[in-house]
Amino acid sequence: MTDQTRWGIDLVQEKNKAVKYQKDLVSRAMEHVVKMDESRITELMIQIEAEYERKYGQKVSNKTVL
């Protein structure tokens, strides 16, 4: 068992809580996704991709020469 008085334990616990919260969000979202039909799932995928691009975009420039 880890010594709870050590420095940094609270930071590890906060990180673990954040990861668990994110996993719980995904689980709750999947409960709703299984109820959707194909067209709504496709629409949701497009919205998720758009949000991902908005948040993270291309952080590295594309250096491909065609």
C-alpha positions as CSV (number, residue, x, y, z in Angstrom):
1,M,0.0,0.0,0.0
2,T,1.2,3.5,-0.8
3,D,2.1,5.9,1.9
4,Q,-0.7,8.5,1.8
5,T,1.4,11.2,3.4
6,R,4.1,11.2,0.7
7,W,4.4,14.4,-1.5
8,G,2.5,14.2,-4.8
9,I,-0.1,11.5,-3.8
10,D,-2.9,14.1,-4.0
11,L,-1.7,14.9,-7.5
12,V,-1.9,11.3,-8.5
13,Q,-5.3,10.9,-7.0
14,E,-6.6,14.0,-8.9
15,K,-5.2,12.6,-12.1
16,N,-6.9,9.3,-11.5
17,K,-10.2,11.0,-10.7
18,A,-10.0,13.0,-14.0
19,V,-9.3,9.8,-16.0
20,K,-12.2,8.0,-14.3
21,Y,-14.5,11.0,-15.0
22,Q,-13.5,10.9,-18.7
23,K,-14.1,7.1,-18.9
24,D,-17.5,7.5,-17.2
25,L,-18.4,10.2,-19.8
26,V,-17.6,7.8,-22.6
27,S,-19.6,5.0,-20.9
28,R,-22.6,7.2,-20.5
29,A,-22.4,8.4,-24.1
30,M,-22.1,4.8,-25.4
31,E,-25.4,3.9,-23.6
32,H,-27.1,6.4,-25.8
33,V,-25.2,5.5,-29.0
34,V,-26.5,1.9,-28.9
35,K,-30.0,3.3,-29.0
36,M,-29.4,5.3,-32.2
37,D,-29.9,4.2,-35.7
38,E,-27.2,4.3,-38.4
39,S,-27.9,7.8,-39.8
40,R,-27.8,9.4,-36.3
41,I,-24.5,7.6,-35.5
42,T,-23.0,8.9,-38.7
43,E,-24.2,12.4,-37.9
44,L,-22.7,12.1,-34.4
45,M,-19.3,10.9,-35.8
46,I,-19.2,13.9,-38.1
47,Q,-19.9,16.3,-35.2
48,I,-17.2,14.5,-33.0
49,E,-14.6,14.8,-35.8
50,A,-15.4,18.5,-36.3
51,E,-15.1,19.1,-32.5
52,Y,-11.8,17.2,-32.5
53,E,-10.4,19.3,-35.3
54,R,-11.6,22.5,-33.6
55,K,-9.9,21.5,-30.3
56,Y,-6.7,19.9,-31.5
57,G,-6.4,20.5,-35.3
58,Q,-3.2,19.6,-37.0
59,K,-0.5,20.5,-34.6
60,V,2.2,19.4,-37.1
61,S,2.2,20.9,-40.5
62,N,1.7,18.5,-43.4
63,K,5.1,18.3,-45.2
64,T,4.0,15.8,-47.9
65,V,4.9,16.8,-51.4
66,L,2.7,15.4,-54.1
